Structures are given as C-alpha cells and as structure tokens.
Amino acid sequence: MTEDSPTQPAKGEEVRRRLGKRAEAKREEAKREEAKREAEGGGPEAARQEGEGSATVQQEGGGSAAARQEGARQRLPRKNFIRSLKRQSQSVYNEVCHLEGTTPSLKRRLNTALTGGLAQAHAGAEAAAEIKATKEAEEIRRKRSKRTHLQRGGVLYAEEARDMVVRRAEDEAKKAREALERAQTTIKRAARAERKRFLDAVKESRKKILASSSRKKLMKALCVEVRKEGRKEGEA
C-alpha cells in the first residue's frame, strides 16, 4: 500500500458529496424550469389533458395529420437534449478532474459512466426516430390501401384487390404452361411423323433392293441352266 492510501477514502467521500450537491442543484433547476413551462402552458392539468387527447386521437386513428405528428414529436428525444447532455457530461467530468484528491480510478469510472449514458441516449434517439418513421410509413400505407373505387362503381377492398392480382397471376401462369405443353406436343408429333416417313422410305428402298437382287439371281440361274442344256446337246 502507498503512503496516501489512508486518505483516499476521505477524498473519495468529499468528491461524492460535492457531486451529490451538484446533482441536487441541477434537479432543483430542472424542477423550476418544468414548473415555469407548466405555468406558461396552462398548468399540469392542461398538459395531462393534452396528453390524453393525443393518445385518444392515436388510438382511434382520427384527427388531423398535424396533430398526430405533433404528438409523436413531443414524445421523442430532441437533438438539443443530446447536445445538452453531452455538454453537461463534459462539464461535470472537467470539474471532477480539477478537484483536489481526484484519483485516476475515479476519473476512469466517471468517464465510463458518462460515455455509456451518452451512448444510451444516442441509441434511444435513433430507435425513437426509426419508430416514428415506421409509424408514418404504416399510416401512409394504410390510407392508400384502405379502399379503392372501381371505374364502373362499387367498392373494392384492398384484400380483395390483392386476391384478384394473385388469381390473375396464377391464371396467366397456367395459360403459359398449357401453351408450352401444346407446343411440346406439336413438336413431338412432327418428329414422329418425320421419323415414320423416313422409316417408310427405308423399307421401300429395301424392298426394291431385295427385288432387284432376286431378279439378278433368277437370271443367273437361268443362264446356268441354258449353258448346261447347250453342253448336253453338243455332246449328243
């Protein structure tokens, strides 16, 4: 252990006490600002009624788009809040670093805590912005797909329209398959007919060759017999 180790708990206690006083002062200041805003906006009852009205409008899906956007905007963390939090965190860190008896370990832990808080604030702001964009896109899609009027009257609901599109696509695919099958059948029939003509021609040619060969053999045998008869007559 070092020589100044017995005094480190006392110094840490002094730092924590000063930080607690500063945090208490900031809370009091925030309460005063909130009371001032409530006084300017008609008191807490008006703020509560406004919040309930905004929630009712959102649940029922009614009201103007401006009112819904305003209600959503009030619930989201603002960029000014992030910047203010960053400035306050840096100010607190600098003040703690300049205090007497501040240890490096305390500085590191404070820096880690402040950095984590800023990261969480940024993540929350990004998530809130994504939720807002998703809700707005869903609202636009719902309005567009709620109802579509036909040219000849009547009402076509979005679900029925999607079913009609699916059925039309299936019918077109079925017609294409049938046309392909008919084309393949025609090609097969033409190939079989061409092969039959070729085989018939081969058979006919073979018959002619066999007939010609038979005649040649017959003439040759006849010539042999004539020669034999001629020799017999000459000997006689």
Beta strands, then each sheet from edge to edge (+ up, - down):
strand 1: 147-149
strand 2: 155-157
sheet 1: 1+ 2-
end
